Amino acid sequence: MANAEQLRALLEKYNVHTYISGHQHAYYPGRRGNLELLHTGLLGAGLRALIGQERRSPKTLTVLDFTFDQPDQVQYTTYDMKDLSPVRLESLPRFLLGHNGRVIRRDLREGNLTPAEQQACIKNLGSALCNTK
């Protein structure tokens, strides 16, 4: 996406909680800065692997539960449609590296990444795309 950082800054400025996209055809609940990024996966044809991964993502369905008196508390439950088992966050990569920067898995923060993980990002993308502070 062109101007991804400018779009993220705009969405954060207006307190957008989650940007939802299905374009990647692979499930990944992530975050960049203060913005949550939900890549919803797919149910039909065209399974793809997550960026930088070998294994194709399974067909998934995500249910979002909102608590309206606590709007920051959005719960995602994602099911593998092969057997309807919940997808565990720990089964997904801790982060993804794309041409626009790093996306960290939803349950983690930048401070949770190891020095080796930080260096892998910098080596592949440069420090500007690996820092969202």
C-alpha positions as CSV (number, residue, x, y, z in Angstrom):
1,M,0.0,0.0,0.0
2,A,1.4,3.4,-1.0
3,N,1.8,5.8,1.9
4,A,1.0,3.1,4.5
5,E,2.6,5.1,7.4
6,Q,0.6,8.2,6.6
7,L,-2.6,6.2,6.5
8,R,-1.7,4.6,9.8
9,A,-1.0,8.0,11.4
10,L,-4.4,9.3,10.1
11,L,-6.3,6.2,11.5
12,E,-4.5,6.5,14.8
13,K,-5.2,10.3,15.0
14,Y,-9.0,9.5,14.7
15,N,-8.8,6.6,17.2
16,V,-9.5,3.9,14.8
17,H,-9.1,0.6,16.7
18,T,-8.8,-2.0,14.0
19,Y,-8.1,-1.9,10.2
20,I,-9.7,-5.1,8.7
21,S,-8.5,-6.4,5.4
22,G,-9.1,-9.6,3.5
23,H,-6.7,-8.9,0.6
24,Q,-3.9,-11.1,1.8
25,H,-6.0,-14.4,1.8
26,A,-4.1,-15.4,5.0
27,Y,-5.2,-14.9,8.6
28,Y,-3.0,-12.8,10.8
29,P,-4.1,-10.6,13.7
30,G,-1.3,-8.0,14.0
31,R,-0.5,-4.5,15.1
32,R,1.6,-1.7,13.9
33,G,2.0,1.1,16.3
34,N,-1.3,1.6,18.1
35,L,-3.4,0.3,15.2
36,E,-4.6,-3.3,15.2
37,L,-4.5,-5.0,11.8
38,L,-6.8,-7.9,11.2
39,H,-6.0,-9.9,8.0
40,T,-9.1,-12.0,7.9
41,G,-8.0,-15.0,5.8
42,L,-10.5,-16.6,3.4
43,L,-13.1,-19.2,3.0
44,G,-13.0,-19.7,-0.7
45,A,-10.3,-20.5,-3.3
46,G,-6.9,-18.9,-3.4
47,L,-5.1,-19.9,-0.2
48,R,-1.8,-18.1,0.3
49,A,1.0,-18.2,2.7
50,L,1.6,-15.3,5.1
51,I,4.3,-12.9,3.8
52,G,7.7,-14.5,4.3
53,Q,6.3,-17.9,5.3
54,E,6.3,-21.2,3.4
55,R,3.1,-22.9,4.8
56,R,-0.2,-21.8,3.4
57,S,-2.7,-20.3,5.8
58,P,-5.7,-22.5,6.5
59,K,-9.3,-21.4,5.6
60,T,-10.5,-19.4,8.5
61,L,-13.5,-17.6,9.9
62,T,-13.1,-14.8,12.5
63,V,-15.8,-13.8,15.0
64,L,-15.3,-10.4,16.6
65,D,-16.9,-9.7,20.0
66,F,-17.3,-6.1,21.0
67,T,-18.0,-4.8,24.5
68,F,-19.6,-1.5,23.9
69,D,-18.8,0.0,27.3
70,Q,-15.2,-1.0,26.8
71,P,-14.5,-0.4,23.0
72,D,-10.8,-1.2,23.3
73,Q,-11.6,-4.7,24.4
74,V,-12.3,-6.4,21.1
75,Q,-12.0,-10.2,21.3
76,Y,-11.2,-12.2,18.1
77,T,-11.9,-15.9,17.9
78,T,-10.7,-17.4,14.7
79,Y,-11.7,-20.9,13.6
80,D,-9.8,-23.3,11.2
81,M,-12.7,-24.3,8.9
82,K,-11.2,-27.7,8.3
83,D,-12.2,-28.9,11.8
84,L,-13.7,-25.7,13.5
85,S,-10.8,-25.7,16.0
86,P,-9.8,-22.2,17.3
87,V,-6.5,-20.9,15.8
88,R,-4.0,-20.3,18.6
89,L,-2.1,-17.1,18.4
90,E,1.1,-19.0,19.4
91,S,0.8,-21.0,16.1
92,L,1.3,-17.8,14.1
93,P,4.6,-16.0,13.5
94,R,5.6,-13.4,16.1
95,F,5.9,-10.8,13.3
96,L,5.8,-10.4,9.6
97,L,8.2,-8.4,7.4
98,G,6.6,-6.8,4.4
99,H,7.8,-4.0,2.0
100,N,5.9,-1.4,4.2
101,G,7.5,-2.5,7.5
102,R,7.0,-4.9,10.3
103,V,3.6,-6.1,11.7
104,I,3.7,-7.6,15.1
105,R,1.3,-10.3,16.3
106,R,-1.6,-8.8,18.1
107,D,-0.7,-10.3,21.6
108,L,2.8,-8.8,21.5
109,R,4.4,-5.4,21.7
110,E,7.7,-4.1,20.2
111,G,9.3,-4.6,23.6
112,N,8.4,-8.3,23.6
113,L,10.6,-8.9,20.5
114,T,14.1,-10.4,21.2
115,P,17.2,-8.6,20.1
116,A,17.7,-11.2,17.4
117,E,14.1,-10.5,16.1
118,Q,14.8,-6.7,16.1
119,Q,18.0,-7.3,14.2
120,A,16.3,-9.5,11.6
121,C,13.9,-6.7,10.9
122,I,16.7,-4.1,10.6
123,K,18.7,-6.4,8.4
124,N,15.8,-6.9,6.0
125,L,14.1,-3.6,6.0
126,G,16.3,-1.0,7.7
127,S,15.7,0.7,11.0
128,A,13.2,3.3,9.7
129,L,10.6,0.5,8.8
130,C,11.2,-1.4,12.1
131,N,10.4,1.3,14.5
132,T,6.8,2.5,15.0
133,K,7.3,4.6,18.1
